[in-house]
């Protein structure tokens, strides 16, 4: 049974399985002020209804923003589809970790191999 904890001190016999409600308020403010939103990873155990509110809430806000939005990763994409907001985001990608690595590092091994591989002129 879900219990709202007002700080980071989750009791030893409980698990943090969702965000809500104060964290969602903060996330909403940040998302709505952004020009670009990259979302990778659900907010909690969205597969279980009592713990889906945070993830589905983020999906609703991301889907409603005017920002360019990219949602990546298998679990995030699944949650986005379940929430009904998949058609409201700019781009949906199953490449979660790889997408983040590309953004962070500017390259990926497969892309580097294509760029620096044997050219057709050799």
N, C-alpha and C positions, 0 to 999 in steps of 0.2 A: 504494500500500500504506500503510495507516494506521501512524502512529508516534505514541506518546504523548510529549508534551512537558511537562515538569514545571513550566514557568514561561511567561511571556508572550513569551519570545524564540523565536518560530517561525523556523526556518532559512529563508533567502531562497529556497531551492528547494522549500519546502513551503507548504501553505495550511492555515489553521485551518478544518476542516470538521465538527467535532463537539466536544462537551464530553465529558470522561471521564478518569479515574474520580473524581479528587478534587473537581472542580467539582460533580459529581452528588451527592456526599456532602453538600456544603454546601447545595445546592438542596433536597435531601430534608429536611434539618433545618428549613429555613425553611418549606417547604411544609407539613410536618406540624405545625408550630406555629401556622400561620395560621388565622384564622377565615374569611377570604375569599381566594380565589385567582383572579387574573385572568391568563390566559396568552395572549399574542399573539406568535407567531413561533416557528418550530422552533429547536432548539438547533444544528442544522447541516444538512448535506446528507443529510437522512433518506431521500431517494429512492434513494440508493446504499447498499446493505446494510452495508458496513463503517463507514458514518458515521451510522447510524440509532440506535445504542445510546443516545446521550444524549437524543434527542427521545423515543424510545419509553420510556426510563426515566422521564422527566418525566411522560409520559402515564400511566404506571402509578402513579406516586406521587400525581398529581393525582386520578386515578380512584379511588384508595384512601383519600384523605383524607376526613374528616368535614366539612371546610370547605365553604362555599358556593363552587362553582367555575364560572367562566365561561371558555370557550375561544373565542377569536375570531380571525378572519382565515382566508382560504382555505387557505394552506399549513398552518397549525396544525390546522385542521379536517380536512384531508386526512390529516395525520399521525396525528391522534387516531383517525380511522376505521381507518386501516391498522394501528394498534397494537391495536385491539380494545377500547379503553376508552371509546369515545364514549358508551355507555349509562351509564357510571359517573359522569359529570360532571353538574353541576346544569343548565347551559345551554350550548348550542353556538350560536355566532353567526358568520355569514359576514362581518359588519361589523367587521373588525379595526381598521383605522386610525380609522374613524369612531367606533367604540365607545370607543377610547382618548381621542379628542378630546372626546367627550361627557363622559366621566368627568373629564377634566382641566379642560375649559372650562365644563361645566355646560349646554352648549347646542350646537346645530348649526344651520346656516343653514336647512335644511328644517324643522326643528322650530320655530325662531323664526318662520318665515313662517306656520306653522300657528297659533302662539299669538298673533301680532300681526297676522294678516291681517284681512280684512274679516269682520265678524261677521254672523250671519244677522239681527241686530236692526237693521242699518243700512238 
